[in-house]
């Protein structure tokens, strides 16, 4: 690879490979990952090339942005923010280390995940290996935590991060989606029963 344009073309190809689709619109690459988590939900995955934060040092950055939920109800935002903080701790210092962070964007009432990766124009092939690695990791992470995002949007008090992590441990060796769904239903029933008795 010799140019940023070639880097972007390769990124588009990789997004198509990982998520099954990718379109470019006004300089932004957009994919729609489907079948995430046991709940079989989707997301909006975007990638765009930007200049770094320092205009005196023109260093390109690839910005990955994933929209996971929209039209979040205002009264649930305080609980959701607390849950997202717990989730960020899990991916920053916990059992599922990854890149980026989860957040809430109030103007559009969206839950998102964002990560910016600097790109060395003199080492595009090497940096693209990092992009491929990131896409594999974020794909896995979205599949793991998409259900948690849906739960906290429905009721931020319904599932603690600890309970969700216990659920992930309990299904780690279950390769059958129906078995995972049954386990998830039982976990949710147990949590609801515990919340009612408290």
Residue pairs with C-beta under 8 A, 6 or more apart in sequence:
1 7
1 10
1 124
1 125
1 128
2 124
3 124
4 49
4 60
4 119
4 121
4 124
6 124
7 49
7 62
7 119
7 124
7 127
7 128
8 29
8 49
10 128
11 29
11 47
11 62
11 128
11 131
12 22
12 24
12 29
13 22
14 131
14 132
14 135
15 21
15 22
15 29
15 31
15 45
15 47
15 135
16 22
16 31
18 31
18 33
18 135
18 136
18 139
19 31
19 32
19 33
19 34
19 45
19 139
20 31
20 33
20 34
21 31
21 32
22 29
22 30
22 31
23 29
23 30
23 31
24 30
27 48
27 49
28 46
28 47
28 48
29 46
29 47
29 48
30 44
30 45
30 46
31 44
31 45
31 46
32 42
32 43
32 44
32 45
33 42
33 43
33 45
33 139
33 142
34 40
34 42
35 42
36 42
36 43
36 142
36 143
36 146
37 143
37 144
37 145
37 146
37 147
37 150
38 147
38 177
38 180
38 181
38 184
39 146
39 147
39 150
41 146
41 147
41 150
43 66
43 67
43 68
43 142
43 146
44 66
44 67
45 64
45 65
45 66
46 64
46 65
46 66
46 67
47 62
47 63
47 64
47 65
48 62
48 63
48 65
49 60
49 61
49 62
49 63
49 119
50 60
50 61
50 62
50 63
50 116
51 58
51 59
51 60
51 61
52 58
52 59
52 60
52 61
52 118
59 118
59 119
59 120
60 118
60 119
60 121
61 116
61 117
61 118
61 119
62 116
62 117
62 119
62 131
63 114
63 115
63 116
64 100
64 114
64 115
64 116
64 117
64 134
64 138
65 112
65 113
65 114
66 112
66 113
66 114
66 138
66 142
67 110
67 111
67 112
68 102
68 110
68 111
68 112
68 113
68 142
68 146
68 149
69 110
69 111
69 149
69 150
69 153
70 108
70 109
70 110
71 109
72 80
72 104
72 109
72 110
72 111
72 153
73 153
74 109
76 152
76 153
76 155
76 156
77 104
77 106
78 156
79 152
79 156
79 157
80 104
80 111
80 152
80 153
80 156
81 104
82 156
83 148
83 152
83 156
83 161
84 102
84 103
84 104
84 111
84 152
86 160
86 161
87 102
87 145
87 148
87 161
88 101
88 102
89 161
90 96
90 161
90 165
91 97
91 98
91 100
91 101
91 102
91 141
92 101
95 165
96 141
96 144
98 137
98 138
98 141
99 115
99 117
99 134
99 137
99 138
100 113
100 114
100 115
100 138
101 113
101 114
101 115
102 111
102 112
102 113
103 111
103 112
103 113
103 114
104 110
104 111
104 112
105 111
105 112
111 149
111 153
113 138
113 141
113 142
115 134
115 138
117 127
117 130
117 131
117 134
118 127
119 127
120 126
120 127
144 168
147 164
147 184
148 159
148 161
148 164
151 158
151 159
151 164
151 188
152 158
152 159
157 195
158 188
158 191
158 192
158 195
159 188
159 191
163 187
163 191
166 187
167 183
167 184
167 187
170 183
170 187
171 179
171 180
171 183
171 184
174 180
174 183
